[in-house]
Amino acid sequence: MKSVFRLLPVLALATVVAPARADEVTDNLDSAKTAYEAGNYSEAITAIDYANQLIRQKKGDEMKKLLPDAPKGWEADEAESEAAATSMLGGGVTAKRSYRRGDSSVTIKIQSDSPMLQATAMMLSNPMFMSSNGAKMETIKGQKVSVSFKAGGDNGEIKAVVDSRYLVEIDGSSLTRDDLVSFAKALEYAKLSALK
């Protein structure tokens, strides 16, 4: 028992003097560096891939925060995020949220770091593609968007490329065009653009 009391001051001092614990990302990057310097390349790659995945998950969590709450009269599911590894379809981070009101439904999806982003950006900037698709270009809250909604229909989609880094897709069914556009107006494009 006396030895326990003798150790208490040492443990208290160690707690005060010890540097703050790094997070899992920096721990894995440090492990990767150590493994690399020791010539253990497989271990270094594994540690870097793990750190990469943790960073993607953190980015997904930040993107989820930017999905709007349900408008009045609508219900919203919890926001979700996925972080795909680079080896899977080129990687990417996705945040999405679904909304319902009776038979009406809307899903907002934000993608980042995806190879699909460049292809979609090229299509959205091509007037010939847009007109053949029936989509119309509009500006909502200072953001250029593509709105596809057939006259007399009740389904549509809105797409936008934000800051050349984020693809926003809003898909709606059994709703009016105004309902669909209201979801595009609820997004905070400036905050999304500021998210690095």
ROVOLO-753707 format. One line per 2 residues: number of its first residue (from 1); for each residue z, y, x of N, C-alpha, C. Coordinates in nm, 4 decimals, decimal comma. Layout:
<pts>
NUM = Z Y X Z Y X Z Y X; ...
</pts>
This chain:
<pts>
1 = 0,0000 -0,1184 0,0822 0,0000 0,0000 0,0000 0,0000 0,1255 0,0871; 0,0781 0,1210 0,1992 0,0824 0,2360 0,2884 -0,0558 0,2649 0,3464
3 = -0,1328 0,1595 0,3751 -0,2654 0,1799 0,4341 -0,3593 0,2505 0,3365; -0,3410 0,2253 0,2077 -0,4232 0,2933 0,1071 -0,3939 0,4424 0,1096
5 = -0,2644 0,4781 0,1182 -0,2283 0,6200 0,1214 -0,2766 0,6864 0,2500; -0,2818 0,6116 0,3593 -0,3319 0,6676 0,4847 -0,4820 0,6947 0,4758
7 = -0,5546 0,6131 0,3990 -0,6993 0,6296 0,3872 -0,7390 0,7429 0,2930; -0,6510 0,7792 0,2011 -0,6861 0,8828 0,1036 -0,7301 1,0141 0,1685
9 = -0,6564 1,0677 0,2679 -0,7030 1,1926 0,3295 -0,8386 1,1760 0,3982; -0,8617 1,0611 0,4591 -0,9895 1,0360 0,5266 -1,1028 1,0322 0,4240
11 = -1,0812 0,9622 0,3122 -1,1828 0,9553 0,2069 -1,2090 1,0930 0,1463; -1,1027 1,1705 0,1268 -1,1193 1,3051 0,0713 -1,2005 1,3918 0,1663
13 = -1,1722 1,3837 0,2958 -1,2461 1,4610 0,3947 -1,3916 1,4162 0,4001; -1,4145 1,2872 0,3947 -1,5517 1,2348 0,3974 -1,6307 1,2837 0,2766
15 = -1,5650 1,2925 0,1638 -1,6316 1,3399 0,0426 -1,6712 1,4860 0,0562; -1,5848 1,5674 0,1158 -1,6122 1,7101 0,1312 -1,7195 1,7335 0,2364
17 = -1,7130 1,6599 0,3473 -1,8034 1,6815 0,4591 -1,9402 1,6180 0,4358; -1,9469 1,5105 0,3619 -2,0735 1,4390 0,3417 -2,1752 1,5294 0,2736
19 = -2,2996 1,5262 0,3210 -2,4018 1,6091 0,2567 -2,4286 1,5583 0,1156; -2,4788 1,6475 0,0334 -2,5113 1,6082 -0,1046 -2,6160 1,4978 -0,1015
21 = -2,5978 1,4016 -0,1870 -2,6904 1,2889 -0,1920 -2,8267 1,3367 -0,2396; -2,9279 1,2939 -0,1691 -3,0641 1,3281 -0,2088 -3,1017 1,2486 -0,3331
23 = -3,2076 1,2902 -0,3980 -3,2500 1,2157 -0,5159 -3,3358 1,0958 -0,4748; -3,3733 1,0156 -0,5732 -3,4490 0,8933 -0,5448 -3,5835 0,9216 -0,4804
25 = -3,6453 1,0325 -0,5168 -3,7757 1,0648 -0,4594 -3,7622 1,0871 -0,3096; -3,6708 1,1748 -0,2693 -3,6565 1,2022 -0,1264 -3,6020 1,0811 -0,0511
27 = -3,5174 1,0010 -0,1159 -3,4699 0,8771 -0,0525 -3,5878 0,7862 -0,0194; -3,6800 0,7712 -0,1143 -3,7952 0,6836 -0,0917 -3,8919 0,7422 0,0101
29 = -3,9077 0,8730 0,0105 -3,9934 0,9348 0,1113 -3,9330 0,9184 0,2504; -3,8006 0,9311 0,2603 -3,7332 0,9076 0,3886 -3,7496 0,7622 0,4319
31 = -3,7362 0,6697 0,3366 -3,7546 0,5267 0,3674 -3,8971 0,5000 0,4136; -3,9925 0,5653 0,3495 -4,1332 0,5474 0,3875 -4,1563 0,5961 0,5301
33 = -4,0972 0,7103 0,5631 -4,1134 0,7647 0,6981 -4,0520 0,6709 0,8015; -3,9331 0,6215 0,7725 -3,8662 0,5284 0,8644 -3,9489 0,4011 0,8813
35 = -3,9980 0,3475 0,7700 -4,0790 0,2251 0,7757 -4,2087 0,2504 0,8522; -4,2708 0,3644 0,8296 -4,3951 0,3982 0,8984 -4,3726 0,4075 1,0488
37 = -4,2654 0,4775 1,0877 -4,2354 0,4929 1,2302 -4,2038 0,3596 1,2962; -4,1533 0,2631 1,2172 -4,1232 0,1297 1,2703 -4,2460 0,0383 1,2656
39 = -4,3581 0,0901 1,2141 -4,4797 0,0091 1,2064 -4,4850 -0,0831 1,0859; -4,3927 -0,0672 0,9918 -4,3913 -0,1505 0,8709 -4,4689 -0,0767 0,7613
41 = -4,6004 -0,0873 0,7676 -4,6869 -0,0093 0,6801 -4,6788 -0,0523 0,5341; -4,6630 -0,1804 0,5095 -4,6523 -0,2272 0,3707 -4,5287 -0,1692 0,3032
43 = -4,4184 -0,1694 0,3742 -4,2949 -0,1126 0,3190 -4,3099 0,0384 0,2979; -4,3775 0,1050 0,3910 -4,3996 0,2497 0,3781 -4,4844 0,2798 0,2546
45 = -4,5899 0,2018 0,2338 -4,6768 0,2212 0,1169 -4,5986 0,1996 -0,0116; -4,5184 0,0943 -0,0159 -4,4392 0,0651 -0,1359 -4,3434 0,1794 -0,1672
47 = -4,2776 0,2324 -0,0648 -4,1823 0,3421 -0,0861 -4,2537 0,4688 -0,1332; -4,3704 0,4972 -0,0763 -4,4466 0,6153 -0,1184 -4,4951 0,5991 -0,2620
49 = -4,5455 0,4796 -0,2952 -4,5915 0,4549 -0,4325 -4,4774 0,4708 -0,5327; -4,3599 0,4244 -0,4955 -4,2438 0,4365 -0,5849 -4,2059 0,5837 -0,6042
51 = -4,2048 0,6597 -0,4937 -4,1744 0,8031 -0,5031 -4,2791 0,8741 -0,5886; -4,4051 0,8367 -0,5707 -4,5144 0,8937 -0,6494 -4,4917 0,8689 -0,7985
53 = -4,4532 0,7476 -0,8332 -4,4292 0,7137 -0,9738 -4,3104 0,7930 -1,0301; -4,2061 0,8091 -0,9514 -4,0903 0,8875 -0,9960 -4,1286 1,0335 -1,0216
55 = -4,2145 1,0875 -0,9358 -4,2600 1,2256 -0,9536 -4,3429 1,2372 -1,0813; -4,4307 1,1398 -1,1057 -4,5116 1,1408 -1,2286 -4,4211 1,1338 -1,3524
57 = -4,3168 1,0525 -1,3457 -4,2252 1,0426 -1,4593 -4,1556 1,1761 -1,4846; -4,1150 1,2431 -1,3777 -4,0494 1,3735 -1,3926 -4,1459 1,4750 -1,4536
59 = -4,2699 1,4728 -1,4079 -4,3698 1,5638 -1,4640 -4,3920 1,5330 -1,6121; -4,3964 1,4050 -1,6477 -4,4113 1,3663 -1,7883 -4,2969 1,4177 -1,8734
61 = -4,1763 1,4120 -1,8198 -4,0600 1,4638 -1,8934 -4,0715 1,6144 -1,9160; -4,1234 1,6857 -1,8162 -4,1421 1,8306 -1,8315 -4,2519 1,8602 -1,9335
63 = -4,3587 1,7811 -1,9329 -4,4678 1,8007 -2,0286 -4,4207 1,7743 -2,1718; -4,3336 1,6755 -2,1900 -4,2812 1,6446 -2,3244 -4,2126 1,7652 -2,3864
65 = -4,1443 1,8416 -2,3037 -4,0705 1,9580 -2,3537 -4,1630 2,0630 -2,4147; -4,2908 2,0591 -2,3790 -4,3859 2,1592 -2,4271 -4,4530 2,1200 -2,5585
67 = -4,4274 1,9996 -2,6063 -4,4834 1,9584 -2,7354 -4,4033 2,0258 -2,8464; -4,4718 2,0896 -2,9412 -4,4000 2,1695 -3,0413 -4,3176 2,0859 -3,1384
69 = -4,2177 2,1516 -3,1966 -4,1408 2,0906 -3,3052 -4,2309 2,0796 -3,4275; -4,1864 2,0028 -3,5239 -4,2641 1,9858 -3,6472 -4,2683 2,1168 -3,7248
71 = -4,3874 2,1544 -3,7736 -4,3943 2,2727 -3,8600 -4,3202 2,2465 -3,9912; -4,2941 2,3525 -4,0629 -4,2239 2,3400 -4,1907 -4,3008 2,2445 -4,2824
73 = -4,2269 2,1483 -4,3389 -4,2866 2,0504 -4,4283 -4,3378 1,9252 -4,3592; -4,3367 1,9240 -4,2285 -4,3828 1,8093 -4,1498 -4,2633 1,7414 -4,0838
75 = -4,2815 1,6151 -4,0475 -4,1831 1,5404 -3,9686 -4,2473 1,5045 -3,8358; -4,1659 1,4960 -3,7321 -4,2181 1,4636 -3,5992 -4,1444 1,3446 -3,5409
77 = -4,2192 1,2581 -3,4736 -4,1588 1,1507 -3,3954 -4,1025 1,2119 -3,2675; -4,0234 1,1333 -3,1971 -3,9763 1,1773 -3,0660 -4,0969 1,1879 -2,9722
79 = -4,0961 1,2866 -2,8863 -4,2021 1,3004 -2,7869 -4,1906 1,1861 -2,6866; -4,3056 1,1383 -2,6400 -4,3106 1,0275 -2,5438 -4,3886 1,0723 -2,4214
81 = -4,3627 1,0053 -2,3098 -4,4460 1,0290 -2,1919 -4,4708 0,8974 -2,1209; -4,5859 0,8914 -2,0555 -4,6237 0,7749 -1,9758 -4,6739 0,8257 -1,8421
83 = -4,6426 0,7524 -1,7387 -4,6905 0,7865 -1,6055 -4,7585 0,6635 -1,5483; -4,8912 0,6658 -1,5456 -4,9669 0,5513 -1,4949 -4,9815 0,5626 -1,3442
85 = -4,9661 0,4511 -1,2769 -4,9823 0,4485 -1,1321 -5,1278 0,4754 -1,0969; -5,1509 0,5233 -0,9762 -5,2858 0,5556 -0,9319 -5,3764 0,4338 -0,9379
87 = -5,3215 0,3164 -0,9176 -5,4026 0,1948 -0,9195 -5,4494 0,1582 -1,0601; -5,3892 0,2192 -1,1623 -5,4260 0,1883 -1,3007 -5,5098 0,3022 -1,3578
89 = -5,6398 0,2815 -1,3707 -5,7311 0,3800 -1,4284 -5,7219 0,5156 -1,3597; -5,6925 0,5156 -1,2319 -5,6884 0,6402 -1,1571 -5,5600 0,7184 -1,1699
91 = -5,4651 0,6645 -1,2431 -5,3369 0,7323 -1,2580 -5,3402 0,8378 -1,3655; -5,2346 0,9113 -1,3740 -5,2264 1,0188 -1,4718 -5,0925 1,0208 -1,5414
93 = -5,0652 1,1343 -1,6018 -4,9414 1,1545 -1,6760 -4,9806 1,1985 -1,8160; -4,9198 1,1365 -1,9161 -4,9498 1,1690 -2,0554 -4,8204 1,1945 -2,1306
95 = -4,8213 1,3011 -2,2096 -4,7112 1,3280 -2,3031 -4,7733 1,3386 -2,4412; -4,7083 1,2768 -2,5408 -4,7652 1,2862 -2,6756 -4,6556 1,2870 -2,7802
97 = -4,6940 1,3388 -2,8959 -4,6022 1,3443 -3,0092 -4,6844 1,3339 -3,1369; -4,6326 1,2591 -3,2325 -4,7006 1,2413 -3,3609 -4,6228 1,3115 -3,4708
99 = -4,6971 1,3621 -3,5676 -4,6410 1,4393 -3,6791 -4,6964 1,3824 -3,8098; -4,6162 1,3889 -3,9173 -4,6575 1,3364 -4,0480 -4,6110 1,4282 -4,1599
101 = -4,6946 1,4314 -4,2641 -4,6584 1,4979 -4,3889 -4,7334 1,4221 -4,4981; -4,6625 1,3359 -4,5703 -4,7289 1,2519 -4,6699 -4,8318 1,1631 -4,6023
103 = -4,9571 1,1697 -4,6492 -5,0651 1,0908 -4,5890 -5,1265 1,1588 -4,4667; -5,0905 1,2822 -4,4427 -5,1474 1,3575 -4,3302 -5,0785 1,3183 -4,1999
105 = -5,1568 1,3166 -4,0925 -5,0987 1,2870 -3,9616 -5,1704 1,3663 -3,8536; -5,0955 1,3998 -3,7506 -5,1483 1,4716 -3,6346 -5,0831 1,4123 -3,5104
107 = -5,1618 1,3965 -3,4058 -5,1083 1,3554 -3,2761 -5,1537 1,4572 -3,1726; -5,0583 1,5075 -3,0968 -5,0892 1,5974 -2,9853 -5,0648 1,5194 -2,8569
109 = -5,1660 1,5207 -2,7699 -5,1555 1,4497 -2,6424 -5,1935 1,5462 -2,5303; -5,1101 1,5506 -2,4276 -5,1377 1,6315 -2,3088 -5,1494 1,5356 -2,1909
111 = -5,2616 1,5438 -2,1187 -5,2830 1,4580 -2,0023 -5,2974 1,5436 -1,8773; -5,2474 1,4900 -1,7678 -5,2577 1,5575 -1,6391 -5,2894 1,4540 -1,5321
113 = -5,3501 1,5002 -1,4246 -5,3781 1,4130 -1,3095 -5,4626 1,2925 -1,3491; -5,5519 1,3105 -1,4441 -5,6349 1,2010 -1,4928 -5,7797 1,2229 -1,4500
115 = -5,8492 1,1162 -1,4097 -5,9905 1,1306 -1,3753 -6,0751 1,1735 -1,4959; -6,0274 1,1476 -1,6167 -6,1000 1,1867 -1,7374 -6,1043 1,3384 -1,7536
117 = -6,0150 1,4079 -1,6892 -6,0036 1,5525 -1,7058 -6,1320 1,6239 -1,6650; -6,1873 1,5899 -1,5495 -6,3077 1,6579 -1,5019 -6,4266 1,6313 -1,5931
119 = -6,4425 1,5072 -1,6373 -6,5541 1,4736 -1,7264 -6,5427 1,5500 -1,8575; -6,4229 1,5569 -1,9117 -6,4023 1,6290 -2,0375 -6,4257 1,7780 -2,0178
121 = -6,3804 1,8323 -1,9072 -6,4003 1,9748 -1,8791 -6,5493 2,0068 -1,8719; -6,6278 1,9186 -1,8108 -6,7722 1,9412 -1,8025 -6,8352 1,9369 -1,9414
123 = -6,7925 1,8423 -2,0245 -6,8477 1,8329 -2,1598 -6,8114 1,9562 -2,2424; -6,6871 2,0015 -2,2304 -6,6436 2,1173 -2,3086 -6,7147 2,2454 -2,2665
125 = -6,7618 2,2500 -2,1426 -6,8294 2,3707 -2,0956 -6,9803 2,3649 -2,1174; -7,0317 2,2538 -2,1709 -7,1751 2,2371 -2,1925 -7,2093 2,2658 -2,3386
127 = -7,2746 2,3797 -2,3668 -7,3057 2,4156 -2,5056 -7,3935 2,3124 -2,5761; -7,4855 2,2478 -2,5026 -7,5727 2,1475 -2,5660 -7,4910 2,0291 -2,6159
129 = -7,3949 1,9861 -2,5362 -7,3110 1,8746 -2,5792 -7,2265 1,9148 -2,6992; -7,1733 2,0350 -2,6935 -7,0860 2,0811 -2,8012 -7,1613 2,0878 -2,9334
131 = -7,2845 2,1420 -2,9319 -7,3587 2,1553 -3,0574 -7,4036 2,0197 -3,1101; -7,4375 1,9259 -3,0210 -7,4794 1,7928 -3,0678 -7,3613 1,7156 -3,1254
133 = -7,2438 1,7498 -3,0821 -7,1217 1,6837 -3,1275 -7,0688 1,7464 -3,2568; -7,1235 1,8622 -3,2938 -7,0760 1,9316 -3,4132 -6,9518 2,0148 -3,3886
135 = -6,9106 2,0238 -3,2651 -6,7901 2,1005 -3,2320 -6,8244 2,2479 -3,2168; -6,7260 2,3309 -3,2378 -6,7426 2,4747 -3,2206 -6,6374 2,5244 -3,1231
137 = -6,6810 2,6149 -3,0368 -6,5880 2,6747 -2,9416 -6,5155 2,7902 -3,0092; -6,3851 2,7971 -2,9864 -6,3026 2,9047 -3,0402 -6,2000 2,9421 -2,9339
139 = -6,1335 3,0519 -2,9570 -6,0225 3,0920 -2,8707 -5,8971 3,0978 -2,9565; -5,7963 3,0223 -2,9154 -5,6682 3,0189 -2,9863 -5,5594 3,0574 -2,8870
141 = -5,4891 3,1649 -2,9153 -5,3824 3,2151 -2,8279 -5,4321 3,2341 -2,6849; -5,5552 3,2853 -2,6711 -5,6119 3,3113 -2,5403 -5,6691 3,1890 -2,4712
143 = -5,6648 3,0734 -2,5342 -5,7125 2,9483 -2,4753 -5,8436 2,9069 -2,5415; -5,9463 2,8778 -2,4608 -6,0722 2,8270 -2,5157 -6,0512 2,6832 -2,5596
145 = -6,0927 2,6539 -2,6822 -6,0773 2,5191 -2,7368 -6,2066 2,4770 -2,8054; -6,2227 2,3476 -2,8194 -6,3331 2,2885 -2,8942 -6,2748 2,2339 -3,0241
147 = -6,3284 2,2792 -3,1379 -6,2790 2,2344 -3,2679 -6,3885 2,1536 -3,3364; -6,3587 2,0279 -3,3666 -6,4504 1,9418 -3,4420 -6,3868 1,9136 -3,5765
149 = -6,4494 1,9652 -3,6820 -6,3988 1,9424 -3,8175 -6,5164 1,9604 -3,9125; -6,5628 1,8512 -3,9698 -6,6801 1,8575 -4,0572 -6,6450 1,9259 -4,1885
151 = -6,7368 2,0118 -4,2334 -6,7174 2,0810 -4,3610 -6,7021 1,9782 -4,4722; -6,6018 1,9969 -4,5546 -6,5763 1,9043 -4,6640 -6,5000 1,7799 -4,6223
153 = -6,4728 1,7666 -4,4934 -6,3999 1,6498 -4,4447 -6,2505 1,6755 -4,4393; -6,1776 1,5735 -4,3967 -6,0326 1,5910 -4,3831 -5,9806 1,5337 -4,2519
155 = -6,0716 1,5148 -4,1546 -6,0336 1,4660 -4,0219 -6,0938 1,5590 -3,9173; -6,0233 1,5766 -3,8076 -6,0780 1,6596 -3,7019 -6,0009 1,6467 -3,5731
157 = -6,0542 1,7137 -3,4713 -5,9863 1,7142 -3,3420 -6,0107 1,8466 -3,2717; -5,9150 1,8818 -3,1910 -5,9239 2,0011 -3,1072 -5,8972 1,9560 -2,9646
159 = -5,9826 2,0034 -2,8719 -5,9641 1,9711 -2,7305 -5,9642 2,1003 -2,6503; -5,8838 2,0994 -2,5456 -5,8786 2,2142 -2,4549 -5,8468 2,1651 -2,3145
161 = -5,9047 2,2315 -2,2166 -5,8680 2,2084 -2,0773 -5,7912 2,3323 -2,0334; -5,6654 2,3128 -1,9994 -5,5761 2,4236 -1,9648 -5,5612 2,4314 -1,8132
163 = -5,5981 2,5454 -1,7586 -5,5815 2,5730 -1,6157 -5,6483 2,4675 -1,5272; -5,7537 2,4060 -1,5754 -5,8288 2,3025 -1,5021 -5,7416 2,1844 -1,4600
165 = -5,6212 2,1713 -1,5180 -5,5303 2,0640 -1,4783 -5,4779 1,9810 -1,5939; -5,4894 2,0317 -1,7152 -5,4338 1,9619 -1,8309 -5,5391 1,9483 -1,9400
167 = -5,5487 1,8300 -1,9957 -5,6347 1,8049 -2,1105 -5,5451 1,7938 -2,2330; -5,5689 1,8808 -2,3306 -5,4930 1,8792 -2,4554 -5,5847 1,8261 -2,5647
169 = -5,5385 1,7245 -2,6374 -5,6136 1,6686 -2,7494 -5,5238 1,6687 -2,8726; -5,5748 1,7248 -2,9806 -5,5021 1,7279 -3,1074 -5,5899 1,6581 -3,2101
171 = -5,5477 1,5423 -3,2566 -5,6232 1,4642 -3,3551 -5,5495 1,4668 -3,4870; -5,6223 1,4938 -3,5946 -5,5597 1,4987 -3,7258 -5,6417 1,4268 -3,8306
173 = -5,5726 1,3705 -3,9286 -5,6414 1,3046 -4,0401 -5,5709 1,3384 -4,1705; -5,6501 1,3375 -4,2777 -5,6016 1,3692 -4,4130 -5,5331 1,5055 -4,4161
175 = -5,6023 1,6061 -4,3630 -5,5469 1,7407 -4,3592 -5,6593 1,8431 -4,3646; -5,6223 1,9690 -4,3767 -5,7214 2,0763 -4,3769 -5,7453 2,1239 -4,2342
177 = -5,8542 2,1973 -4,2186 -5,8853 2,2549 -4,0878 -5,7747 2,3529 -4,0468; -5,7254 2,4304 -4,1411 -5,6174 2,5258 -4,1110 -5,4914 2,4545 -4,0624
179 = -5,4599 2,3392 -4,1241 -5,3441 2,2613 -4,0781 -5,3633 2,2193 -3,9330; -5,4829 2,1690 -3,9017 -5,5110 2,1228 -3,7658 -5,4989 2,2386 -3,6666
181 = -5,5584 2,3516 -3,6997 -5,5547 2,4682 -3,6114 -5,4114 2,5193 -3,5933; -5,3276 2,5042 -3,6954 -5,1886 2,5513 -3,6828 -5,1145 2,4769 -3,5711
183 = -5,1499 2,3507 -3,5486 -5,0870 2,2764 -3,4386 -5,1345 2,3303 -3,3037; -5,2623 2,3668 -3,2951 -5,3134 2,4256 -3,1708 -5,2459 2,5597 -3,1445
185 = -5,2158 2,6329 -3,2497 -5,1484 2,7621 -3,2347 -5,0017 2,7458 -3,1953; -4,9433 2,6306 -3,2230 -4,8020 2,6070 -3,1916 -4,7792 2,5739 -3,0440
187 = -4,8850 2,5364 -2,9729 -4,8703 2,5022 -2,8312 -4,8516 2,6279 -2,7465; -4,7727 2,6132 -2,6412 -4,7474 2,7228 -2,5469 -4,8361 2,7021 -2,4242
189 = -4,9605 2,7498 -2,4314 -5,0571 2,7276 -2,3240 -5,0136 2,7933 -2,1932; -4,9521 2,9106 -2,2001 -4,9072 2,9789 -2,0780 -4,7992 2,8977 -2,0071
191 = -4,7075 2,8385 -2,0831 -4,6026 2,7557 -2,0215 -4,6624 2,6296 -1,9609; -4,7620 2,5717 -2,0279 -4,8280 2,4532 -1,9738 -4,8998 2,4891 -1,8445
193 = -4,9671 2,6015 -1,8440 -5,0379 2,6474 -1,7249 -4,9416 2,6723 -1,6090; -4,8211 2,7182 -1,6401 -4,7208 2,7464 -1,5363 -4,6584 2,6195 -1,4795
195 = -4,6702 2,5078 -1,5517 -4,6136 2,3813 -1,5050 -4,7010 2,3261 -1,3936; -4,6458 2,3185 -1,2772 -4,7222 2,2706 -1,1611 -4,6966 2,1263 -1,1459
</pts>
